[in-house]
Amino acid sequence: MMERTLVLDALRRSPLFAGLSREALREVSAALITQSWPLRRQIIGRSDTTGRFFLVVEGRVKISRSNAHDGRDLTLWLLGPGDGFDIVSLLDGRPHDVSAWALDEVTTLSAPMAQWRDWLERFPAFRLAVHRYVACQLREVSELASDLALHDTATRLAHLLLRHFDGPEPNLLHDLPQSELASMIGTVRIVVSRVLAAMKREAIVDLRGGRIRISDLKRLLLRAERHLRSREREESGRDGRMKG
């Protein structure tokens, strides 16, 4: 069980609680329960998304959707401390066809969905913060959909690395296995391994101890742009042949 002061600190660091008064934060913190989840444990399944809403305190959680026939997995969101799930079920009250999995040892705070909806009604600052959070998640899904529809695997991986680049400090991609990176860009591990090997030969990334470090940010940007230009030339040529 987390100490109440630690729960309050976790709420203050979360974008979901930006702008809430001290009194409101105290009320929320008193209603939350702490749970711990081991590595690779499923936190919620497709039938569980309407029961409770969870706030990540420690560790990383992936929200994914799976193909029931071949088991292929697509990660829709990669969450870290301060993030919450399942935001879709919170807003519409309906089951969401996703699962949440612990990518580390994870600590969460949670309460029943009905309690969170009560806070949405009573605390305008919380409601505004949730709307902003949903907008960010919609943008991420939009970028994922665009990448899957418009770009090749190398470009999608470059975009993923660029989105999570924040200098020398560890980010949410830190030490994730290549199979997890593959599920974030709609491909398989062997393809990610091949693309990363090519990037390493070009001195764009450095692969050590299971970590991917960007060695040359400018060259990574140029590589992504080169793939985009190549695709544009192919499409332009195809359009010209069709018109001819």
Accessible surface in RSA format (square Angstrom, percent):
REM  Atomic radii and reference values for relative SASA: ProtOr
REM  Chains: A
REM  Algorithm: Lee & Richards
REM  Probe-radius: 1.40
REM  Slices: 20
REM RES _ NUM      All-atoms   Total-Side   Main-Chain    Non-polar    All polar
REM                ABS   REL    ABS   REL    ABS   REL    ABS   REL    ABS   REL
RES MET A   1   175.03  90.6  98.43  65.1  76.60 182.4  82.62  70.2  92.41 122.4
RES MET A   2    35.22  18.2  25.45  16.8   9.77  23.3  29.17  24.8   6.05   8.0
RES GLU A   3   119.81  68.8 110.97  84.0   8.84  21.0  45.38  87.8  74.43  60.8
RES ARG A   4    86.44  36.3  79.46  40.5   6.98  16.6  51.51  70.4  34.93  21.2
RES THR A   5    87.21  62.0  85.61  86.8   1.60   3.8  77.32 103.9   9.89  15.0
RES LEU A   6    89.69  50.0  88.55  63.3   1.15   2.9  88.55  62.2   1.15   3.1
RES VAL A   7     1.44   0.9   1.44   1.3   0.00   0.0   1.44   1.3   0.00   0.0
RES LEU A   8    20.58  11.5  20.58  14.7   0.00   0.0  20.58  14.5   0.00   0.0
RES ASP A   9    55.29  38.7  53.98  53.7   1.31   3.1   8.84  20.8  46.45  46.3
RES ALA A  10     5.27   4.8   2.43   3.8   2.84   6.5   3.26   4.6   2.01   5.3
RES LEU A  11     0.00   0.0   0.00   0.0   0.00   0.0   0.00   0.0   0.00   0.0
RES ARG A  12   124.15  52.1  94.09  48.0  30.05  71.5  52.55  71.8  71.60  43.4
RES ARG A  13   164.99  69.3 133.87  68.2  31.12  74.1  77.75 106.3  87.24  52.9
RES SER A  14     2.46   2.1   0.00   0.0   2.46   5.7   0.47   1.0   1.99   2.8
RES PRO A  15    70.18  51.1  58.58  53.4  11.60  42.2  66.11  54.6   4.07  25.3
RES LEU A  16     0.81   0.5   0.81   0.6   0.00   0.0   0.81   0.6   0.00   0.0
RES PHE A  17     5.45   2.7   0.46   0.3   4.99  13.0   0.83   0.5   4.63  13.2
RES ALA A  18    57.45  52.8  42.68  65.9  14.77  33.6  51.50  72.5   5.95  15.8
RES GLY A  19    70.94  87.5   0.00   N/A  70.94  87.5  38.00 104.3  32.95  73.8
RES LEU A  20    17.59   9.8   1.31   0.9  16.28  40.9   2.00   1.4  15.59  42.0
RES SER A  21    59.11  49.9  44.48  59.4  14.62  33.7  45.52  96.9  13.59  19.0
RES ARG A  22   151.87  63.8 143.11  73.0   8.76  20.9  25.94  35.5 125.93  76.3
RES GLU A  23   119.69  68.7 111.83  84.6   7.86  18.7  64.08 124.0  55.60  45.4
RES ALA A  24     7.96   7.3   4.73   7.3   3.23   7.4   7.36  10.4   0.60   1.6
RES LEU A  25    10.28   5.7  10.28   7.4   0.00   0.0  10.28   7.2   0.00   0.0
RES ARG A  26   120.94  50.8 117.22  59.8   3.72   8.9  47.17  64.5  73.77  44.7
RES GLU A  27    69.05  39.6  59.00  44.6  10.06  23.9  39.01  75.5  30.04  24.5
RES VAL A  28     0.63   0.4   0.63   0.6   0.00   0.0   0.63   0.5   0.00   0.0
RES SER A  29     1.72   1.5   1.72   2.3   0.00   0.0   0.00   0.0   1.72   2.4
RES ALA A  30    75.30  69.2  48.39  74.7  26.91  61.2  49.93  70.3  25.36  67.2
RES ALA A  31    40.54  37.3  18.53  28.6  22.01  50.1  29.23  41.2  11.31  30.0
RES LEU A  32     3.87   2.2   0.00   0.0   3.87   9.7   0.00   0.0   3.87  10.4
RES ILE A  33    75.57  43.0  75.47  56.2   0.10   0.2  75.47  54.3   0.10   0.3
RES THR A  34    30.44  21.6  10.03  10.2  20.40  48.6   9.00  12.1  21.44  32.4
RES GLN A  35    56.20  31.4  49.74  36.4   6.46  15.4  21.28  45.3  34.92  26.5
RES SER A  36    89.94  76.0  64.08  85.5  25.85  59.6  39.90  85.0  50.04  70.1
RES TRP A  37    37.75  15.2  34.73  16.8   3.02   7.1  36.02  19.2   1.74   2.8
RES PRO A  38    61.93  45.1  57.66  52.6   4.27  15.5  61.03  50.4   0.90   5.6
RES LEU A  39    83.26  46.4  66.24  47.4  17.02  42.8  66.24  46.5  17.02  45.8
RES ARG A  40   170.69  71.7 156.16  79.6  14.54  34.6  65.01  88.8 105.68  64.1
RES ARG A  41   125.36  52.6 121.46  61.9   3.90   9.3  27.72  37.9  97.64  59.2
RES GLN A  42    70.30  39.3  58.53  42.8  11.77  28.0  11.41  24.3  58.89  44.7
RES ILE A  43    14.40   8.2   0.00   0.0  14.40  34.7   0.17   0.1  14.23  38.6
RES ILE A  44     7.38   4.2   6.19   4.6   1.19   2.9   7.38   5.3   0.00   0.0
RES GLY A  45     7.62   9.4   0.00   N/A   7.62   9.4   7.53  20.7   0.09   0.2
RES ARG A  46   128.24  53.8 119.91  61.1   8.33  19.8  27.91  38.1 100.33  60.8
RES SER A  47   101.28  85.6  70.42  94.0  30.85  71.1  52.49 111.8  48.79  68.4
RES ASP A  48    71.09  49.8  61.95  61.7   9.13  21.6  19.07  44.9  52.02  51.9
RES THR A  49     0.32   0.2   0.00   0.0   0.32   0.8   0.00   0.0   0.32   0.5
RES THR A  50    49.29  35.1  37.89  38.4  11.40  27.2  12.36  16.6  36.93  55.8
RES GLY A  51    43.35  53.5   0.00   N/A  43.35  53.5  34.92  95.8   8.43  18.9
RES ARG A  52    68.24  28.7  66.61  34.0   1.63   3.9  35.39  48.4  32.85  19.9
RES PHE A  53     1.13   0.6   1.13   0.7   0.00   0.0   1.13   0.7   0.00   0.0
RES PHE A  54     8.49   4.2   8.49   5.3   0.00   0.0   8.49   5.1   0.00   0.0
RES LEU A  55     0.47   0.3   0.47   0.3   0.00   0.0   0.47   0.3   0.00   0.0
RES VAL A  56     1.18   0.8   0.00   0.0   1.18   2.8   0.00   0.0   1.18   3.2
RES VAL A  57    11.65   7.7   4.56   4.1   7.09  17.1   6.49   5.6   5.16  14.0
RES GLU A  58   103.26  59.3 101.87  77.1   1.39   3.3  29.65  57.4  73.61  60.1
RES GLY A  59    19.04  23.5   0.00   N/A  19.04  23.5  10.71  29.4   8.33  18.6
RES ARG A  60    21.52   9.0  21.52  11.0   0.00   0.0  11.99  16.4   9.53   5.8
RES VAL A  61     0.00   0.0   0.00   0.0   0.00   0.0   0.00   0.0   0.00   0.0
RES LYS A  62    23.48  11.5  23.48  14.4   0.00   0.0   7.01   6.3  16.47  17.5
RES ILE A  63     2.99   1.7   2.99   2.2   0.00   0.0   2.99   2.1   0.00   0.0
RES SER A  64     1.16   1.0   0.40   0.5   0.76   1.8   0.00   0.0   1.16   1.6
RES ARG A  65   119.74  50.3 113.87  58.0   5.87  14.0  28.89  39.5  90.85  55.1
RES SER A  66    62.97  53.2  45.07  60.1  17.90  41.2  29.45  62.7  33.52  47.0
RES ASN A  67    67.01  46.2  56.32  54.4  10.69  25.7  18.39  44.3  48.61  47.0
RES ALA A  68    88.11  81.0  43.98  67.9  44.13 100.4  55.05  77.5  33.06  87.6
RES HIS A  69   180.29  98.5 142.67  99.2  37.62  96.2  96.48  99.4  83.81  97.5
RES ASP A  70    89.71  62.8  55.21  55.0  34.50  81.6  41.48  97.6  48.23  48.1
RES GLY A  71    54.75  67.5   0.00   N/A  54.75  67.5  31.50  86.4  23.25  52.1
RES ARG A  72   124.79  52.4 115.61  58.9   9.18  21.8  51.66  70.6  73.13  44.3
RES ASP A  73    42.27  29.6  26.63  26.5  15.64  37.0  24.34  57.3  17.93  17.9
RES LEU A  74    47.91  26.7  47.32  33.9   0.59   1.5  47.32  33.2   0.59   1.6
RES THR A  75     5.32   3.8   1.97   2.0   3.35   8.0   1.68   2.3   3.63   5.5
RES LEU A  76    34.72  19.3  26.28  18.8   8.44  21.2  26.56  18.7   8.16  22.0
RES TRP A  77    21.38   8.6  18.62   9.0   2.76   6.5  21.38  11.4   0.00   0.0
RES LEU A  78    16.96   9.4   2.42   1.7  14.55  36.6   2.42   1.7  14.55  39.2
RES LEU A  79     5.78   3.2   5.78   4.1   0.00   0.0   5.78   4.1   0.00   0.0
RES GLY A  80     3.08   3.8   0.00   N/A   3.08   3.8   3.08   8.5   0.00   0.0
RES PRO A  81    84.70  61.7  60.38  55.0  24.32  88.4  60.83  50.2  23.88 148.4
RES GLY A  82     4.95   6.1   0.00   N/A   4.95   6.1   2.45   6.7   2.50   5.6
RES ASP A  83    29.25  20.5  29.11  29.0   0.13   0.3   0.31   0.7  28.94  28.9
RES GLY A  84     0.43   0.5   0.00   N/A   0.43   0.5   0.00   0.0   0.43   1.0
RES PHE A  85     3.47   1.7   3.09   1.9   0.38   1.0   3.47   2.1   0.00   0.0
RES ASP A  86     3.21   2.2   2.78   2.8   0.42   1.0   0.52   1.2   2.69   2.7
RES ILE A  87     7.56   4.3   6.31   4.7   1.25   3.0   6.31   4.5   1.25   3.4
RES VAL A  88    52.14  34.3  48.83  44.2   3.31   8.0  51.82  45.0   0.32   0.9
RES SER A  89     0.00   0.0   0.00   0.0   0.00   0.0   0.00   0.0   0.00   0.0
RES LEU A  90     1.58   0.9   0.42   0.3   1.17   2.9   0.42   0.3   1.17   3.1
RES LEU A  91    83.83  46.7  49.97  35.7  33.87  85.1  51.58  36.2  32.26  86.8
RES ASP A  92    73.41  51.4  46.12  45.9  27.28  64.5  37.44  88.1  35.96  35.9
RES GLY A  93    38.28  47.2   0.00   N/A  38.28  47.2  14.23  39.0  24.05  53.9
RES ARG A  94   163.32  68.6 162.49  82.8   0.83   2.0  44.72  61.1 118.60  71.9
RES PRO A  95   101.15  73.7  79.01  72.0  22.14  80.5  79.19  65.4  21.95 136.4
RES HIS A  96    30.44  16.6  28.23  19.6   2.21   5.7  14.93  15.4  15.51  18.1
RES ASP A  97    52.19  36.6  44.86  44.7   7.33  17.3  25.42  59.8  26.77  26.7
RES VAL A  98     1.05   0.7   0.53   0.5   0.52   1.3   1.05   0.9   0.00   0.0
RES SER A  99    15.53  13.1  15.21  20.3   0.31   0.7   3.28   7.0  12.24  17.2
RES ALA A 100     0.12   0.1   0.12   0.2   0.00   0.0   0.12   0.2   0.00   0.0
RES TRP A 101    84.59  33.9  84.59  40.9   0.00   0.0  77.08  41.1   7.51  12.2
RES ALA A 102     0.01   0.0   0.00   0.0   0.01   0.0   0.00   0.0   0.01   0.0
RES LEU A 103    17.76   9.9   9.19   6.6   8.57  21.5   9.58   6.7   8.18  22.0
RES ASP A 104    37.86  26.5  34.44  34.3   3.42   8.1  19.08  44.9  18.78  18.7
RES GLU A 105   140.46  80.6 126.70  95.9  13.76  32.8  41.13  79.6  99.33  81.1
RES VAL A 106     1.73   1.1   0.00   0.0   1.73   4.2   0.28   0.2   1.45   3.9
RES THR A 107    20.31  14.4  20.31  20.6   0.00   0.0   6.35   8.5  13.96  21.1
RES THR A 108     0.08   0.1   0.08   0.1   0.01   0.0   0.00   0.0   0.08   0.1
RES LEU A 109     0.00   0.0   0.00   0.0   0.00   0.0   0.00   0.0   0.00   0.0
RES SER A 110     0.05   0.0   0.05   0.1   0.00   0.0   0.05   0.1   0.00   0.0
RES ALA A 111     0.26   0.2   0.26   0.4   0.00   0.0   0.26   0.4   0.00   0.0
RES PRO A 112    63.51  46.3  63.51  57.9   0.00   0.0  63.51  52.4   0.00   0.0
RES MET A 113     4.12   2.1   3.46   2.3   0.66   1.6   3.46   2.9   0.66   0.9
RES ALA A 114    73.98  68.0  63.02  97.3  10.97  24.9  65.81  92.7   8.17  21.7
RES GLN A 115    56.08  31.4  50.41  36.8   5.66  13.5  10.77  22.9  45.31  34.4
RES TRP A 116     0.00   0.0   0.00   0.0   0.00   0.0   0.00   0.0   0.00   0.0
RES ARG A 117    77.97  32.7  77.13  39.3   0.84   2.0  47.95  65.5  30.02  18.2
RES ASP A 118    57.16  40.0  51.35  51.1   5.81  13.7  21.54  50.7  35.62  35.5
RES TRP A 119     0.77   0.3   0.77   0.4   0.00   0.0   0.77   0.4   0.00   0.0
RES LEU A 120    18.54  10.3  18.40  13.2   0.14   0.4  18.54  13.0   0.00   0.0
RES GLU A 121   139.60  80.1 120.56  91.2  19.05  45.3  38.19  73.9 101.42  82.8
RES ARG A 122   112.93  47.4  88.69  45.2  24.24  57.7  45.97  62.8  66.96  40.6
RES PHE A 123    29.62  14.8  28.82  17.9   0.80   2.1  29.62  18.0   0.00   0.0
RES PRO A 124    87.93  64.1  83.75  76.3   4.18  15.2  84.04  69.4   3.89  24.2
RES ALA A 125    35.00  32.2  25.57  39.5   9.43  21.4  31.88  44.9   3.11   8.2
RES PHE A 126     1.76   0.9   1.76   1.1   0.00   0.0   1.76   1.1   0.00   0.0
RES ARG A 127    85.29  35.8  85.29  43.5   0.00   0.0  29.52  40.3  55.77  33.8
RES LEU A 128    89.98  50.1  87.90  62.9   2.07   5.2  89.57  62.9   0.41   1.1
RES ALA A 129     4.68   4.3   1.66   2.6   3.01   6.9   3.29   4.6   1.38   3.7
RES VAL A 130     0.34   0.2   0.34   0.3   0.00   0.0   0.34   0.3   0.00   0.0
RES HIS A 131   100.71  55.0  92.90  64.6   7.82  20.0  58.06  59.8  42.66  49.6
RES ARG A 132   149.25  62.7 144.45  73.6   4.80  11.4  57.23  78.2  92.01  55.8
RES TYR A 133    16.81   7.8  12.88   7.3   3.93  10.2  15.72  11.8   1.09   1.3
RES VAL A 134    28.91  19.0  28.91  26.2   0.00   0.0  28.91  25.1   0.00   0.0
RES ALA A 135    56.13  51.6  48.94  75.5   7.19  16.4  51.98  73.2   4.14  11.0
RES CYS A 136    75.87  57.4  71.70  80.0   4.17   9.8  19.19  48.6  56.68  61.1
RES GLN A 137    11.72   6.6  11.72   8.6   0.00   0.0   6.78  14.4   4.94   3.7
RES LEU A 138   115.82  64.5 112.28  80.3   3.54   8.9 112.49  79.0   3.33   8.9
RES ARG A 139   165.17  69.4 159.21  81.2   5.96  14.2  45.50  62.2 119.68  72.5
RES GLU A 140    83.57  48.0  78.04  59.0   5.53  13.2  28.71  55.5  54.87  44.8
RES VAL A 141    46.96  30.9  46.82  42.4   0.14   0.3  46.82  40.7   0.14   0.4
RES SER A 142    64.37  54.4  56.53  75.4   7.84  18.1  29.12  62.0  35.25  49.4
RES GLU A 143    66.42  38.1  62.51  47.3   3.91   9.3  31.86  61.6  34.56  28.2
RES LEU A 144    15.27   8.5  15.07  10.8   0.21   0.5  15.07  10.6   0.21   0.6
RES ALA A 145    56.06  51.5  48.25  74.5   7.80  17.8  52.96  74.6   3.10   8.2
RES SER A 146    47.90  40.5  43.11  57.5   4.79  11.0  20.57  43.8  27.33  38.3
RES ASP A 147     8.02   5.6   8.02   8.0   0.00   0.0   1.42   3.3   6.60   6.6
RES LEU A 148    68.41  38.1  44.60  31.9  23.81  59.9  44.76  31.4  23.65  63.7
RES ALA A 149    74.01  68.1  43.83  67.6  30.19  68.7  54.09  76.2  19.93  52.8
RES LEU A 150    91.89  51.2  91.83  65.7   0.07   0.2  91.89  64.5   0.00   0.0
RES HIS A 151    33.52  18.3  26.57  18.5   6.95  17.8  13.99  14.4  19.53  22.7
RES ASP A 152    62.67  43.9  53.88  53.6   8.79  20.8  39.25  92.4  23.42  23.4
RES THR A 153    28.17  20.0  25.94  26.3   2.23   5.3   7.66  10.3  20.51  31.0
RES ALA A 154    11.08  10.2   9.34  14.4   1.74   3.9   9.34  13.2   1.74   4.6
RES THR A 155     1.72   1.2   1.64   1.7   0.08   0.2   0.11   0.2   1.60   2.4
RES ARG A 156    23.51   9.9  23.51  12.0   0.00   0.0   0.79   1.1  22.72  13.8
RES LEU A 157     0.00   0.0   0.00   0.0   0.00   0.0   0.00   0.0   0.00   0.0
RES ALA A 158     0.34   0.3   0.34   0.5   0.00   0.0   0.34   0.5   0.00   0.0
RES HIS A 159    36.12  19.7  34.96  24.3   1.15   2.9  24.09  24.8  12.03  14.0
RES LEU A 160     2.92   1.6   2.92   2.1   0.00   0.0   2.92   2.0   0.00   0.0
RES LEU A 161     7.73   4.3   5.80   4.1   1.93   4.9   6.15   4.3   1.58   4.3
RES LEU A 162    41.61  23.2  26.66  19.1  14.95  37.6  26.90  18.9  14.71  39.6
RES ARG A 163   101.58  42.7  64.29  32.8  37.29  88.8  47.44  64.8  54.14  32.8
RES HIS A 164    38.95  21.3  32.12  22.3   6.83  17.5  21.60  22.3  17.36  20.2
RES PHE A 165    75.37  37.7  54.99  34.1  20.38  53.0  55.57  33.7  19.81  56.7
RES ASP A 166    81.33  57.0  56.02  55.8  25.31  59.8  42.81 100.8  38.51  38.4
RES GLY A 167    28.78  35.5   0.00   N/A  28.78  35.5  16.66  45.7  12.12  27.1
RES PRO A 168   129.00  94.0  98.69  90.0  30.31 110.2 112.51  92.9  16.49 102.5
RES GLU A 169   115.99  66.6 112.56  85.2   3.44   8.2  46.58  90.1  69.42  56.7
RES PRO A 170    76.04  55.4  56.87  51.8  19.18  69.7  58.69  48.5  17.35 107.8
RES ASN A 171    44.80  30.9  29.04  28.1  15.76  37.9  14.21  34.2  30.59  29.6
RES LEU A 172    49.54  27.6  47.48  34.0   2.06   5.2  48.26  33.9   1.28   3.5
RES LEU A 173    15.92   8.9   9.64   6.9   6.28  15.8   9.84   6.9   6.08  16.4
RES HIS A 174    57.59  31.5  50.08  34.8   7.51  19.2  37.07  38.2  20.52  23.9
RES ASP A 175    66.33  46.5  49.85  49.6  16.48  39.0  16.60  39.1  49.73  49.6
RES LEU A 176    10.20   5.7   3.02   2.2   7.18  18.0   3.15   2.2   7.05  19.0
RES PRO A 177    70.57  51.4  58.91  53.7  11.65  42.4  70.57  58.3   0.00   0.0
RES GLN A 178    54.88  30.7  50.26  36.7   4.61  11.0  16.35  34.8  38.52  29.2
RES SER A 179    57.54  48.6  49.75  66.4   7.78  17.9  33.88  72.1  23.66  33.1
RES GLU A 180    29.38  16.9  29.02  22.0   0.36   0.9   3.79   7.3  25.59  20.9
RES LEU A 181     0.50   0.3   0.50   0.4   0.00   0.0   0.50   0.4   0.00   0.0
RES ALA A 182     2.28   2.1   2.28   3.5   0.00   0.0   2.28   3.2   0.00   0.0
RES SER A 183     9.06   7.7   7.50  10.0   1.56   3.6   8.81  18.8   0.25   0.3
RES MET A 184    17.11   8.9  13.67   9.0   3.44   8.2  12.72  10.8   4.39   5.8
RES ILE A 185     2.19   1.2   1.98   1.5   0.21   0.5   2.19   1.6   0.00   0.0
RES GLY A 186    24.52  30.2   0.00   N/A  24.52  30.2   9.71  26.7  14.81  33.2
RES THR A 187    20.23  14.4   8.44   8.6  11.80  28.1   4.75   6.4  15.48  23.4
RES VAL A 188    69.71  45.9  66.34  60.1   3.37   8.1  69.71  60.6   0.00   0.0
RES ARG A 189   123.13  51.7 118.34  60.3   4.79  11.4  38.07  52.0  85.06  51.6
RES ILE A 190   101.31  57.6  99.51  74.1   1.80   4.3  99.51  71.7   1.80   4.9
RES VAL A 191    30.64  20.2  30.64  27.7   0.00   0.0  30.64  26.6   0.00   0.0
RES VAL A 192     0.00   0.0   0.00   0.0   0.00   0.0   0.00   0.0   0.00   0.0
RES SER A 193    38.05  32.2  35.78  47.8   2.27   5.2   3.04   6.5  35.01  49.0
RES ARG A 194   144.46  60.7 137.66  70.2   6.80  16.2  71.80  98.1  72.65  44.0
RES VAL A 195    17.61  11.6  15.35  13.9   2.26   5.4  17.61  15.3   0.00   0.0
RES LEU A 196     0.51   0.3   0.51   0.4   0.00   0.0   0.51   0.4   0.00   0.0
RES ALA A 197    40.30  37.1  36.63  56.5   3.67   8.3  39.46  55.6   0.84   2.2
RES ALA A 198    19.59  18.0  19.10  29.5   0.49   1.1  19.29  27.2   0.31   0.8
RES MET A 199     0.00   0.0   0.00   0.0   0.00   0.0   0.00   0.0   0.00   0.0
RES LYS A 200   104.51  51.0  94.94  58.3   9.57  22.8  49.55  44.6  54.96  58.5
RES ARG A 201   185.45  77.9 147.09  75.0  38.36  91.3  79.28 108.3 106.17  64.3
RES GLU A 202    52.38  30.1  46.41  35.1   5.97  14.2  30.87  59.7  21.51  17.6
RES ALA A 203    56.29  51.8  49.11  75.8   7.18  16.3  54.21  76.3   2.09   5.5
RES ILE A 204     1.44   0.8   1.44   1.1   0.00   0.0   1.44   1.0   0.00   0.0
RES VAL A 205     3.38   2.2   0.00   0.0   3.38   8.1   0.00   0.0   3.38   9.2
RES ASP A 206    32.99  23.1  32.51  32.4   0.48   1.1  12.76  30.0  20.23  20.2
RES LEU A 207    48.78  27.2  34.93  25.0  13.85  34.8  35.63  25.0  13.15  35.4
RES ARG A 208   164.18  68.9 156.26  79.7   7.92  18.9  48.46  66.2 115.72  70.1
RES GLY A 209    83.64 103.1   0.00   N/A  83.64 103.1  46.98 128.9  36.67  82.1
RES GLY A 210    58.66  72.3   0.00   N/A  58.66  72.3  41.67 114.4  16.99  38.1
RES ARG A 211    55.53  23.3  54.44  27.7   1.09   2.6  14.72  20.1  40.81  24.7
RES ILE A 212    45.01  25.6  18.28  13.6  26.74  64.4  18.28  13.2  26.74  72.6
RES ARG A 213    97.86  41.1  93.91  47.9   3.95   9.4  47.01  64.3  50.85  30.8
RES ILE A 214    36.83  21.0   9.34   7.0  27.50  66.3   9.34   6.7  27.50  74.6
RES SER A 215    69.28  58.5  27.67  36.9  41.61  95.8  28.85  61.4  40.43  56.6
RES ASP A 216    45.95  32.2  41.99  41.8   3.97   9.4  11.03  25.9  34.93  34.8
RES LEU A 217    66.60  37.1  60.10  43.0   6.50  16.3  60.10  42.2   6.50  17.5
RES LYS A 218   147.26  71.8 143.39  88.0   3.87   9.2  88.00  79.2  59.26  63.1
RES ARG A 219   100.13  42.0  97.74  49.8   2.39   5.7  26.20  35.8  73.93  44.8
RES LEU A 220     0.00   0.0   0.00   0.0   0.00   0.0   0.00   0.0   0.00   0.0
RES LEU A 221    78.26  43.6  78.05  55.8   0.21   0.5  78.05  54.8   0.21   0.6
RES LEU A 222    80.35  44.8  79.88  57.1   0.47   1.2  79.88  56.1   0.47   1.3
RES ARG A 223    17.13   7.2  17.07   8.7   0.06   0.2   0.63   0.9  16.50  10.0
RES ALA A 224     4.50   4.1   4.46   6.9   0.05   0.1   4.50   6.3   0.00   0.0
RES GLU A 225    77.35  44.4  76.82  58.1   0.53   1.3  26.43  51.1  50.92  41.6
RES ARG A 226   110.46  46.4 110.46  56.3   0.00   0.0  51.33  70.2  59.13  35.8
RES HIS A 227    43.88  24.0  39.46  27.4   4.42  11.3  32.11  33.1  11.77  13.7
RES LEU A 228    49.93  27.8  49.00  35.1   0.93   2.3  49.54  34.8   0.40   1.1
RES ARG A 229   112.33  47.2 111.67  56.9   0.67   1.6  51.78  70.8  60.55  36.7
RES SER A 230    38.39  32.4  37.80  50.5   0.59   1.4  13.62  29.0  24.77  34.7
RES ARG A 231    86.24  36.2  84.44  43.0   1.81   4.3  23.57  32.2  62.67  38.0
RES GLU A 232   111.27  63.9 105.96  80.2   5.31  12.6  42.48  82.2  68.79  56.2
RES ARG A 233   153.50  64.5 141.77  72.3  11.73  27.9  74.73 102.1  78.77  47.7
RES GLU A 234   109.07  62.6  97.84  74.0  11.23  26.7  42.07  81.4  67.00  54.7
RES GLU A 235    60.73  34.9  60.67  45.9   0.07   0.2  16.46  31.8  44.27  36.1
RES SER A 236    74.42  62.9  62.61  83.6  11.81  27.2  29.93  63.7  44.49  62.3
RES GLY A 237    31.49  38.8   0.00   N/A  31.49  38.8  29.44  80.8   2.06   4.6
RES ARG A 238   113.57  47.7 113.54  57.9   0.04   0.1  41.92  57.3  71.66  43.4
RES ASP A 239    72.46  50.8  70.97  70.6   1.50   3.5  16.44  38.7  56.02  55.9
RES GLY A 240    41.35  51.0   0.00   N/A  41.35  51.0  31.95  87.7   9.40  21.1
RES ARG A 241   172.87  72.6 149.19  76.1  23.68  56.4  81.16 110.9  91.71  55.6
RES MET A 242   153.11  79.3 117.14  77.5  35.97  85.7 109.54  93.1  43.57  57.7
RES LYS A 243   182.62  89.1 143.67  88.2  38.95  92.7  96.46  86.8  86.16  91.8
RES GLY A 244    98.52 121.5   0.00   N/A  98.52 121.5  51.36 140.9  47.17 105.6
END  Absolute sums over single chains surface
CHAIN  1 A    13179.4      10829.8       2349.6       7141.5       6037.9
END  Absolute sums over all chains
TOTAL         13179.4      10829.8       2349.6       7141.5       6037.9
